[in-house]
Amino acid sequence: MTARLPPVYAAAVRRSVRVTLAAAAGFYLFLYGFDSPVAATYALFAAVAMAGLSHIPGTGRQRAATLVPVVPACWVLITIGTFLSVRTWSAVLGMLVVGFTLAFMAVGGPRPAGAAPGLQLMYILPSFPPYVPESLGERLLGATVGLALLILAEAFVLPDRARTVPYRELAARAADSAGRCADALGSAPYTLGDTALRAAREFGGGLRSSRVPEAERPAGPSVRARGLAHTGLAARTLLGRLTSLPPLSGDPSAGRAGPEVLLAVRDASLETAARLRGRENAVAARSRLRKARQALASEPGPDAAPAALRRQAAVLEVADAALAMSAAAEIAVRGRAASAAAPGRFWYARMRAPRLWWRRLSGHAGQRSVFFQNAVRIALALAAARTIAGLDTLPHGFWMLLATLTLTRTTARQTRSTVRAALTGTLVGALVVAALLALVGTDTTVYAAALPPLMLIAFTLGPVKGIGWAQAMFTMVVALVFAQLAPATWQLAEFRLLDVVAGSAVGAVFGLLAWPRGAHDELRRAVATMLRSAAETVVATTAQLAAGGARAPVVTAPGHRSLQHALIMAESAYAQYRGEPKEPAAPEDARDWQAALMSGHHTLWGADRLLVPPETAVAPPLDREPAEAVTRIGDRVAAGMLLVSARLDPSGDTPGRPVALGTRDFADFSAEPPGAPRPYYAAAEWLESLMTDVERIAGAHK
């Protein structure tokens, strides 16, 4: 049946069947089988909360796996809510703490973020009077059965036919493509054909988060998730370096060593692909690549032609990216047991999960994090709604909190449009419910027969048609549920409408007061901060490169942690910004925010490549002319970053006209000062790529 429906409806039908089976089975089992209205209520709402209210990404079986650890969390929340409902003030305080904690879970990735709304409801439901702690056993039993039925339904009922490609496989395909490119560049005729170039761009672009399903994104704080994300970034970097590799010159040293390193890159890439697919655990190819890279880096080259030096520097960058990809892939597969778990780029590889979670949470514990902003907004809104419901003793007051939870959005404009549609839908649903209750009266047989098909329709149309339809249908569903739990009149529809109006009003107020523009301003501010930090990193890196000195394989070069943190803040703001309605006709809407984020990654990776060697070493200072040239280019690139940063910053003290960079008029990236060594050319290529990013952000590069 679902095969003939449009894909979006087919997916909605499958999910609707699962949640209806789980919710209705638990509800009828306890209400009519064991005469336990309390357990029946919790069985139904547990299934509805975690399947209808939550938005856990992935296939049915992936959602089932996510729901298994959710069960004990629901026990804790129901227990806390039950005992804190003794007083309004204790319930409100619990709502404030629980609301913030669950909303802040979004820092852990799409799955915790998707489960958070349903978990909120598992605290909201028991936090209202009457205070009956003796019913805790029934509540826990009902919720457990409802969740167990939902897990079984998600895992075995109408399995999803569409299969997503795991991120490990996407990274393996990119590694395979890198191996083919390296093989072509390492052997005659030493060039890439059009087919190889297209494939490299396709596989590299396929690793972008915007093109990867939420359930497959390695966004969590664990060692393996971080390693897999690092693998994808390294693979994209490697493919980019391979496709832009300068042509082979006639210099003997380049002709001899460059192809050898590239063939070692080929072997390491293919080894990485096999490891990601679980077919190989050896690291022999990575060891050979490391030796080939060291041999190329140690070759004397002051008298080599500049073109040869440029290519050698580019080949070394290719080797570094391949080594990073190989090591990160081993961490992604083996976790803390990986041999690649060492200081440097892989600072996380030896850390245990609690410490990694703490770093993730503490990194976002500030008002500049959109995760923190969202958690504060929803916690204050829910606490205010619980206070109003407790003081006014609204009938079915938890409906008010449910409305606040589901209708509060990250921008005031989005909240207003959502509330408007929700109120319209609730009014229509309430009118239908009032007529139905007045017509049928207390005949629960009618309500029992009508509930399952109505749930099927509600959970099919709601996700597809939008919030108006969802509220209208859900109003009818809850009316049929409560009409079976206790005798009901048409006033039940009135209570439902009143609660939704009050809850949506609270959501609208806090949507207006707490960061009303959502991630719009925060993204501009975060990218501006990141670019300022990147400019500092560029200046410091070129200065250290020119001065020379001791180099050590530290966790990250001094001063780079601030840029890393700024990049994390910008990425989280961008992730939220993509899901928000855009302001109409805003000039910033045309900016390439992906280019801005990639410039942060390019700055970090390039600076660490130049200043953080695989082994302790002493770098000689550059001669006067190369030192002046690289410092001049770095200063101009940093100036371009600062100009764009000033343009983006929403503080008000910013240029009123588009920034005219003009940087390329002053920075000669093709300069070849006498005696310039390979590090100079590596820095020049890095700075030129950063300049391209800056121009794209500013709109000068199309």
C-alpha positions in Angstrom: 0.0 0.0 0.0 2.7 2.5 1.0 4.7 1.8 -2.2 2.0 3.6 -4.2 2.1 6.7 -2.0 4.5 9.6 -2.4 7.7 8.9 -0.4 6.9 11.5 2.3 3.4 10.0 2.9 4.7 6.4 2.8 7.3 7.2 5.5 4.6 9.0 7.6 2.2 6.0 7.2 4.9 3.6 8.4 5.7 5.7 11.5 2.0 6.2 12.1 1.2 2.5 12.1 4.1 1.9 14.6 3.1 4.5 17.1 -0.6 3.7 16.8 0.0 0.0 17.4 2.2 0.7 20.4 0.1 3.4 22.0 -3.3 1.8 21.4 -2.1 -1.7 22.5 -0.7 -0.4 25.8 -3.7 1.8 26.4 -6.4 -0.8 25.8 -4.4 -3.5 27.6 -4.3 -1.6 30.9 -7.6 0.3 30.6 -9.9 -2.6 29.6 -7.7 -5.6 30.5 -6.4 -4.6 34.0 -8.8 -1.7 34.8 -5.8 0.6 35.4 -6.4 4.1 34.0 -3.1 5.4 35.4 -1.0 2.7 33.7 -3.0 3.1 30.5 -2.4 6.8 30.4 1.4 6.4 30.8 1.6 3.6 28.3 -0.1 5.7 25.6 1.7 8.9 26.3 5.1 7.2 26.6 4.7 5.8 23.1 3.3 9.1 21.7 6.0 11.2 23.4 8.9 9.2 22.0 7.5 8.6 18.5 5.0 11.4 17.9 6.6 14.3 19.8 10.2 13.3 19.5 12.0 13.5 16.1 14.7 10.8 16.5 16.5 10.5 13.1 17.2 7.3 11.3 15.4 4.1 10.3 13.0 2.3 12.5 15.7 -0.1 13.8 18.0 2.8 14.4 15.3 4.6 16.4 14.6 1.4 18.4 18.3 1.2 19.3 18.2 4.8 20.5 15.1 4.2 22.6 16.5 1.3 24.6 18.7 3.5 26.9 15.8 6.0 27.0 13.7 3.7 29.1 15.7 4.1 32.4 15.8 7.8 31.7 12.0 7.9 31.6 11.9 6.0 34.9 14.0 8.7 36.5 12.0 11.5 35.1 8.6 10.0 36.0 9.9 9.4 39.6 11.2 12.9 40.0 8.0 14.4 38.5 5.8 12.3 40.8 7.5 13.4 44.0 8.0 17.0 43.1 4.3 17.4 42.2 3.6 17.7 46.0 3.9 21.6 45.7 3.7 24.0 42.8 7.1 25.6 43.7 8.9 22.2 43.7 7.3 21.2 40.4 8.3 24.5 38.9 11.9 24.3 40.2 12.1 20.7 38.8 10.7 21.9 35.5 13.4 24.6 35.3 16.2 22.2 36.0 14.9 19.2 33.9 13.8 21.5 31.1 17.2 23.0 30.8 19.1 19.7 31.1 17.1 17.9 28.5 17.2 20.7 26.0 20.9 21.1 26.5 21.3 17.5 25.6 21.2 18.7 22.0 25.0 19.2 22.2 25.3 15.4 22.1 24.2 15.2 18.5 20.9 14.6 16.5 19.7 11.6 18.5 19.8 13.2 22.0 18.4 16.3 20.5 15.6 14.4 18.8 14.7 12.5 22.0 14.7 15.5 24.3 11.1 16.7 23.6 9.6 13.3 24.4 11.7 13.1 27.6 10.4 16.5 28.6 6.9 15.2 28.4 7.8 12.2 30.6 8.5 14.7 33.4 5.6 17.1 32.6 3.0 14.3 32.7 3.5 13.3 36.4 4.4 16.7 37.7 0.7 17.8 38.1 -1.7 17.0 40.9 -3.0 14.9 42.4 0.0 14.0 44.5 -0.2 10.3 44.6 3.3 8.7 45.1 1.6 5.4 45.7 0.7 5.3 42.0 4.4 5.5 41.0 4.5 1.7 40.3 1.5 1.9 37.9 3.1 4.9 36.2 6.4 3.2 35.7 4.8 -0.1 34.6 2.6 1.7 32.0 5.5 3.8 30.6 7.7 0.7 30.4 5.2 -1.3 28.5 4.4 1.5 26.2 8.1 2.1 25.4 8.7 -1.7 25.0 5.8 -1.9 22.5 7.2 1.1 20.7 10.7 -0.4 20.5 9.3 -3.7 19.1 7.1 -1.8 16.6 10.0 0.4 15.4 12.2 -2.6 15.0 9.9 -5.1 13.3 6.7 -3.4 11.9 6.9 -2.1 8.3 10.7 -1.9 8.1 12.0 1.1 6.2 12.8 0.2 2.7 15.1 3.2 2.0 18.7 2.4 3.2 21.0 5.2 4.0 24.7 4.9 3.4 26.6 4.9 6.7 29.1 7.7 7.1 31.9 5.1 7.4 31.1 3.9 3.9 31.0 7.4 2.6 34.4 8.0 4.1 35.6 4.7 2.6 34.4 5.7 -0.8 36.2 9.0 -0.5 39.4 7.2 0.5 39.0 4.9 -2.5 38.7 7.9 -4.7 41.8 9.5 -3.1 43.7 6.3 -3.8 42.7 6.3 -7.4 43.7 10.0 -7.8 47.1 9.4 -6.0 47.7 6.4 -8.3 47.1 8.5 -11.4 49.3 11.3 -10.1 52.1 9.0 -9.1 52.5 7.3 -12.4 52.8 8.4 -16.0 51.3 10.7 -17.3 51.1 12.2 -13.8 47.8 13.9 -14.3 44.1 13.5 -13.4 41.5 13.0 -16.1 38.1 14.6 -16.1 36.4 11.5 -14.8 38.7 11.3 -11.8 38.3 15.0 -11.0 34.5 14.7 -11.1 34.6 11.6 -8.9 36.9 13.3 -6.4 34.6 16.3 -6.1 31.5 14.1 -5.8 32.9 11.9 -3.1 34.4 14.9 -1.2 31.2 16.8 -1.4 29.3 13.7 -0.2 30.9 14.0 3.2 29.5 17.5 3.8 27.1 17.4 6.8 24.3 19.0 4.7 24.4 16.0 2.3 24.5 13.4 5.1 21.3 12.1 6.8 21.1 13.2 10.4 21.2 9.7 11.7 24.5 9.1 9.9 26.3 12.2 10.9 29.2 11.6 13.4 28.2 14.5 15.6 28.6 12.9 19.1 31.3 13.6 21.6 32.6 10.0 21.8 36.1 8.9 20.6 34.8 7.0 17.7 32.4 9.7 16.6 35.1 12.3 16.8 37.5 10.0 14.9 35.0 9.4 12.1 34.2 13.1 11.8 38.0 13.7 11.6 38.3 11.0 9.0 35.7 12.8 6.8 37.4 16.1 7.2 40.8 14.7 6.4 39.4 12.8 3.3 37.9 16.0 2.0 41.2 17.8 2.5 43.1 15.0 0.9 40.9 15.0 -2.2 41.1 18.8 -2.5 44.9 18.7 -2.3 45.1 16.0 -4.9 42.9 17.7 -7.4 44.9 21.0 -7.1 48.4 19.4 -7.0 50.8 21.5 -9.2 52.1 19.7 -12.3 55.2 17.7 -12.2 58.3 19.8 -13.0 61.6 18.7 -14.6 63.5 18.9 -11.3 65.2 15.6 -10.5 64.3 15.6 -6.9 60.7 16.2 -7.5 60.5 13.7 -10.2 62.2 11.1 -8.1 60.5 11.6 -4.7 57.1 13.1 -5.5 55.6 10.0 -7.3 57.0 7.7 -4.6 55.1 9.6 -1.9 52.0 9.7 -4.0 52.1 5.9 -4.5 52.5 5.6 -0.8 49.4 7.9 -0.4 47.6 5.5 -2.7 48.4 2.5 -0.6 47.5 4.3 2.6 44.2 5.5 1.2 43.2 2.0 0.0 44.2 0.6 3.4 42.1 3.3 5.1 39.1 2.3 2.9 39.5 -1.4 3.8 39.8 -0.5 7.5 36.6 1.5 7.5 34.8 -1.4 5.9 36.2 -3.7 8.6 38.3 -5.8 6.3 41.8 -4.9 7.4 43.5 -3.7 10.6 47.2 -3.4 9.5 48.9 -0.1 9.4 51.8 -1.1 7.1 50.9 1.3 4.4 50.7 4.2 6.8 54.2 3.4 8.1 55.5 3.3 4.5 53.9 6.7 3.8 55.4 8.2 6.9 58.8 7.1 5.9 58.4 8.3 2.3 57.2 11.7 3.6 60.1 12.0 6.0 62.5 11.2 3.1 61.0 13.9 0.9 61.0 16.4 3.7 64.6 15.8 4.5 65.9 16.2 1.0 68.0 19.3 0.4 66.3 21.7 -1.9 67.7 25.3 -1.7 69.0 25.0 -5.3 65.9 23.4 -6.7 63.6 25.3 -9.1 60.7 27.2 -7.5 58.2 25.1 -9.4 59.8 21.9 -8.0 59.7 23.3 -4.5 56.0 24.3 -4.9 55.2 20.8 -6.0 57.3 19.2 -3.2 55.5 21.4 -0.6 52.1 20.4 -2.1 53.1 16.7 -2.1 54.0 17.0 1.6 50.6 18.5 2.3 49.0 15.6 0.5 51.0 13.1 2.6 50.0 14.9 5.8 46.3 14.8 4.9 46.6 11.1 4.0 48.4 10.3 7.3 45.7 12.2 9.2 42.9 10.3 7.4 44.6 6.9 8.1 45.1 7.6 11.8 41.6 9.1 12.3 40.0 6.1 10.5 41.8 3.7 12.9 40.5 5.7 15.9 37.0 5.6 14.3 37.2 1.8 14.1 39.1 0.9 17.2 38.4 3.7 19.5 40.8 4.2 22.4 42.6 0.9 21.4 43.9 2.5 18.2 47.7 2.7 17.9 47.2 6.2 16.3 45.9 7.5 19.6 48.6 10.0 20.3 48.9 13.7 21.1 48.5 16.3 18.4 45.5 16.4 16.1 44.0 13.4 17.9 43.9 14.9 21.4 40.7 13.1 22.2 41.8 9.6 21.3 42.9 8.5 24.8 40.1 10.3 26.7 37.3 8.5 28.4 33.6 9.2 27.6 32.9 11.3 30.8 35.8 13.6 30.1 34.8 14.0 26.4 31.2 14.8 27.4 32.4 17.3 30.0 34.5 19.1 27.3 31.5 19.2 25.0 29.1 20.5 27.7 31.5 23.0 29.2 32.4 24.3 25.7 28.8 25.2 25.1 28.1 26.5 28.7 27.8 30.2 27.7 25.4 32.6 26.3 27.2 32.6 22.9 26.2 29.0 22.3 22.9 28.5 20.5 22.5 25.2 22.4 22.7 27.1 25.7 20.3 29.8 24.4 17.7 27.2 23.3 18.0 25.4 26.6 17.5 28.6 28.6 14.6 29.7 26.4 12.6 26.4 26.7 13.4 26.0 30.4 12.1 29.4 31.3 9.0 29.0 29.1 8.2 25.6 30.6 8.8 26.9 34.2 6.5 29.9 33.6 3.8 27.7 32.1 4.0 25.3 35.0 3.7 28.3 37.4 0.6 29.6 35.7 -1.0 26.2 35.4 -0.3 25.6 39.1 -1.5 28.9 40.4 -4.7 29.0 38.2 -5.3 25.2 38.6 -6.1 24.8 35.0 -8.0 21.6 34.2 -5.6 19.3 32.2 -2.8 21.8 32.9 -0.2 19.6 31.3 -1.8 20.4 27.9 -0.6 24.0 28.5 3.0 22.8 29.0 2.7 20.5 26.0 1.6 23.4 23.9 4.5 25.5 25.2 6.9 22.7 24.5 5.7 22.0 20.9 5.1 25.6 19.8 8.1 27.5 21.1 10.6 28.1 18.3 14.1 29.5 18.1 13.0 32.8 16.5 10.2 35.1 17.4 9.0 35.2 13.8 8.9 31.5 13.5 7.0 31.2 16.9 4.4 33.7 15.8 3.7 31.9 12.5 3.6 28.6 14.3 1.3 29.8 17.0 -1.1 31.3 14.5 -1.4 28.0 12.6 -1.6 26.0 15.8 -4.4 28.0 17.3 -6.4 27.8 14.1 -5.9 24.0 14.0 -6.8 23.7 17.7 -10.0 25.7 17.2 -11.1 23.5 14.4 -10.3 20.4 16.3 -12.0 21.7 19.4 -15.2 22.4 17.4 -15.2 18.9 16.0 -14.6 17.4 19.5 -17.3 19.5 21.1 -19.8 18.4 18.5 -18.7 14.7 18.9 -18.9 14.7 22.7 -22.3 16.4 22.7 -23.6 13.9 20.1 -22.1 10.7 21.6 -22.2 11.5 25.3 -20.6 8.9 27.6 -20.7 5.9 25.2 -17.0 4.9 25.5 -17.5 2.1 23.0 -17.7 4.7 20.2 -14.6 6.4 21.5 -12.6 3.2 21.8 -13.5 2.2 18.3 -12.7 5.6 16.8 -9.4 6.2 18.5 -7.0 3.8 16.5 -8.1 5.0 13.0 -8.0 8.6 14.2 -4.5 8.1 15.5 -3.5 6.6 12.2 -4.8 9.7 10.4 -3.4 12.1 12.9 0.2 10.8 12.9 0.2 10.5 9.1 -1.1 14.0 8.3 0.4 15.9 11.1 4.1 15.5 10.1 3.3 16.1 6.4 0.7 18.8 6.5 2.2 20.9 9.3 1.5 22.2 12.7 -2.1 23.4 12.0 -3.2 19.9 11.0 -1.1 18.3 13.7 -2.8 20.4 16.4 -6.3 19.8 15.0 -5.9 16.1 14.8 -4.1 15.8 18.2 -6.9 17.7 19.8 -9.3 15.1 18.6 -7.0 12.2 19.7 -6.6 13.5 23.3 -10.3 14.1 23.6 -11.1 10.5 22.6 -8.5 9.3 25.1 -9.8 11.3 28.1 -13.4 10.6 27.2 -12.5 6.9 27.9 -10.6 7.6 31.1 -13.5 9.6 32.7 -16.9 10.9 31.7 -16.5 14.0 29.5 -18.7 16.7 28.1 -18.2 19.3 25.4 -16.3 21.4 27.9 -13.3 19.1 27.4 -12.8 20.8 24.1 -13.0 24.2 25.7 -10.3 23.2 28.3 -8.1 22.0 25.5 -8.5 25.2 23.5 -7.9 27.3 26.7 -4.7 25.4 27.5 -3.3 25.7 24.0 -4.0 29.4 23.9 -2.3 29.9 27.3 0.7 27.7 26.4 1.2 29.3 23.0 1.1 32.7 24.6 3.9 31.7 27.0 5.9 30.3 24.2 5.4 33.5 22.2 6.5 35.7 25.1 9.7 33.8 25.7 10.4 33.5 22.0 10.2 37.3 21.9 12.3 38.0 25.0 15.0 35.4 24.8 17.2 35.8 21.8 14.3 36.5 19.4 16.3 36.4 16.2 17.5 32.9 16.9 20.7 31.9 15.2 20.6 34.8 12.6 22.6 37.3 14.6 24.5 34.6 16.5 25.8 33.1 13.3 27.1 36.5 12.1 28.7 37.2 15.5 30.2 33.7 15.7 31.6 33.8 12.2 33.0 37.3 12.9 34.7 36.1 16.1 36.0 33.0 14.3 37.5 35.2 11.5 39.2 37.5 14.0 40.7 34.5 15.7 41.7 33.1 12.4 43.4 36.4 11.5 45.4 36.2 14.7 46.4 32.6 13.9 47.5 33.6 10.4 49.7 36.4 11.7 51.2 34.3 14.5 51.9 31.3 12.2 53.7 33.3 9.5 55.7 35.1 12.2 56.8 31.8 13.8 57.5 30.3 10.4 59.8 33.3 9.5 61.6 33.2 12.9 62.1 29.4 13.0 62.7 27.6 16.3 61.8 24.3 18.0 58.8 22.4 16.8 57.1 19.7 18.9 54.1 17.4 18.2 51.9 19.1 20.8 48.1 18.7 21.1 47.7 21.8 19.0 49.9 24.8 18.4 49.8 27.6 21.0 46.9 30.0 20.5 44.9 27.6 18.3 42.5 26.4 21.0 40.6 29.7 20.9 40.1 29.3 17.1 39.0 25.8 17.6 36.4 26.8 20.1 35.2 29.8 17.9 34.8 27.3 15.0 32.7 25.0 17.1 30.4 27.9 18.1 30.1 29.0 14.5 29.3 25.5 13.3 26.6 25.0 16.0 25.0 28.4 15.1 25.1 27.5 11.4 23.4 24.1 12.1 20.5 25.9 13.8 20.4 28.7 11.2 19.8 26.2 8.4 16.7 25.0 10.1 15.2 28.4 10.7 13.1 30.5 8.3 15.3 33.1 6.7 14.7 36.8 7.0 13.3 38.1 3.7 15.7 40.0 1.3 18.5 40.1 3.9 21.9 40.7 2.2 23.5 38.1 4.5 21.3 35.4 3.1 23.5 35.3 0.0 26.7 34.7 1.9 28.5 31.5 1.6 28.5 30.4 5.2 30.0 27.0 4.3 33.0 28.8 2.9 33.3 30.7 6.2 33.3 27.5 8.2 35.8 25.8 5.8 38.1 28.8 6.2 38.3 28.1 9.9 39.1 24.5 9.2 41.7 25.5 6.6 43.3 27.9 9.0 43.6 25.4 11.8 44.8 22.5 9.6 47.3 24.7 7.7 48.8 26.3 10.8 49.2 22.9 12.5 50.8 21.4 9.4 53.3 24.2 9.4 54.0 24.4 13.1 53.2 20.9 14.5 55.5 18.3 13.0 55.0 14.5 13.5 58.3 14.5 15.4 60.3 17.0 17.5 62.5 19.1 15.3 64.2 22.5 15.0 63.2 24.7 12.0 65.8 27.1 10.8 64.7 30.8 10.3 63.8 31.9 6.8 66.2 34.2 5.0 65.3 37.9 4.9 63.5 38.0 1.5 61.4 34.9 2.0 60.6 36.0 5.6 59.5 39.4 4.5 57.4 37.9 1.6 55.6 35.3 3.8 55.0 37.9 6.5 53.6 40.4 4.0 51.2 37.9 2.5 50.1 36.7 5.9 49.4 40.2 7.0 47.3 41.0 3.9 45.3 37.8 4.3 44.7 38.6 8.0 43.6 42.1 7.0 41.1 40.6 4.6 39.7 38.4 7.4 39.4 41.3 9.7 37.6 43.4 7.1 35.1 40.7 6.5 34.7 40.1 10.2 33.9 43.7 10.7 31.3 43.6 8.0 29.6 40.5 9.5 29.6 41.6 13.2 26.0 42.6 14.1 27.2 44.9 17.0 26.4 48.1 15.0 29.9 49.5 14.8 30.5 47.9 11.4 31.1 49.2 7.8 27.9 50.2 6.1 29.0 49.2 2.7 30.3 45.9 1.2 33.9 45.3 1.9 36.3 45.9 -1.0 39.2 43.6 -0.2 41.8 44.4 -2.9 44.1 42.0 -1.1 45.4 40.2 -4.2 46.6 43.6 -5.5 49.2 43.7 -2.7 49.9 40.0 -1.8 51.8 38.3 -4.6 51.1 34.6 -3.9 53.2 33.6 -6.9 56.3 35.4 -5.5 59.5 33.4 -5.7 62.1 35.1 -3.4 65.7 33.8 -3.8 66.6 31.0 -1.4 63.0 30.3 -0.4 62.7 26.8 1.1 59.8 24.4 0.9 58.1 25.8 4.1 57.7 29.1 2.4 55.9 27.7 -0.6 53.7 25.5 1.6 52.8 28.7 3.5 52.1 30.6 0.3 49.8 27.9 -1.0 48.0 27.8 2.4 47.5 31.6 2.5 46.3 31.7 -1.1 43.6 29.1 -0.3 42.6 31.2 2.7 42.3 34.3 0.5 40.0 32.4 -1.8 37.8 31.5 1.1 37.8 35.1 2.3 36.8 36.5 -1.1 34.0 33.9 -1.3 32.6 34.9 2.1 32.8 38.6 1.1 31.0 37.9 -2.2 33.9 38.9 -4.4 34.5 35.3 -5.6 31.7 33.6 -7.4 
